[in-house]
C-alpha cells in the first residue's frame, strides 16, 4: 500500500523538531523516511535504453515513460506496486523475438495496482504454449490504449478474489497457440473484469474473450472473427454477475464453435448466476448457431438485441424481450463490420426499457474507442443509437 505523504514533515532529531528533506516523504505508519515517487524515461540514447532496465531500478509508485519504437527481445518482470508503464508520445512496441520472462510472458507483472498505457506487446511464445503479452500475477490491473497481438495469450491473469481488471480502448488480435486453450484475453477467477471501447479479432482457435471473474462488465466493444478459427466470441464459463451490453459481436464463417456468447459452460461455480444481455448487435456468418448459449440454472435477461444471420436466440429458457432478427439492410456498411444504423433501419425506436443498472451506456467507436450512447426518445435496438 502507498505511504501516506505529509508536507511539510517534522522529524524529531537530537531532541529538536526539524523539517524532513524535500527529496523525502515520511511514512507515518512505518515511522521512517521513504523516497517520493519518481519518473523514469526509457528509450534509445537515454540512460535507460530499454524497459527491462527500468524494471531493475523502479520502486513502488514510480512512473516509467517509454519512447515510441520497437524493443526487440526485451522481456521483464515488474515487482513494484502502484506502477505506471506508459508509452510516451505514442505506443512503445515490445517484441518477444524468442525471449520470455520466467517462461511465462513478455511482461510478468507481480506488483499490485499496475497501470499499462500505450504499450504494444507481440510474439510471446513459451514451451508450455501459454506465453502471454502480460502475465498478471499481482492484484488489480488497468490497461488502456494498448495492443496485444500474435501472442499465445494476449493477457493471462491468475486467480485472485480481490483483484479488479479494467481494460479500455485496447486491441487484441491474432492471439492463441491454436490448440483451443489460449485466447485473445483470458482472465482467471478475479473479483471483476471491466472491458469497454476495445476490439477483439481473429483469435486462433481460442476465444476472443474468456473470463472466470465473479463480475463481468463488457460494454461497447467489437468482437469479430474475420476468417479466423476462433471459438466463442465471449466465454463466461463459470457464470457470475455479468452485463454484456452495447457490443458488436460478429462470428466468422470458420468459427469452431456455433455459439457467440457462452455462459456457464464449465459449471456455474461463481456465486451469481445472473446475466444481462442488452442492446447488442449479434451477427452469425456460419450456417447455424446459437447467439447466447446458457447453462441450465442460469438467470438470463435478454433485451433489445439485434440478430443477423441464422441460429437460435438461446439454448435454454431466458427472460427475453424486444430481441429482433433483421437482414443486412439498414446498416451503414455490414461488409466492413460497420453495423451502425441508417435512417431506414427497422431497429429504430423499437426497444423496451431496461433497469438503469443494466443499460448500455457506451457504444463502440472504431477502431478502439467508445462514446456515451445517446438518449432521446425510445431506445433503438442493437449496439448503436441513431443520433
Secondary structure, DSSP 8 states (H G I E B T S, - for coil): ------SS-EEEETTEEEE--TTEEEETTTTEEEE---EEEESTTSSB-SHHHHHHH--TT-EEEEEEEEEET--EEE--SS-EEEEEEEEEEEE-TT--BTTTEEEEE-SSSEEEESEEEE----TTS--EEEEE-SS-EEEES-EEESSSEEEEE--EEEEEEEEES-EEES---SSSS--SEEE-SEEEEEEES-EEE--SSS-SEEE--SEEEEES-EEE-TTS----SEEETT--EEEEES-EEEE-TT-SSSEEEEESTT---SS--EEEEES-EEEE-SSS-EEEEE-TT-EEEEES-EEESSSEEESS--EEES-EEE-STTEEEGGGTEEEE-TT-TTTT------GGGS--EEEETTTEEEE----SS--SSS----
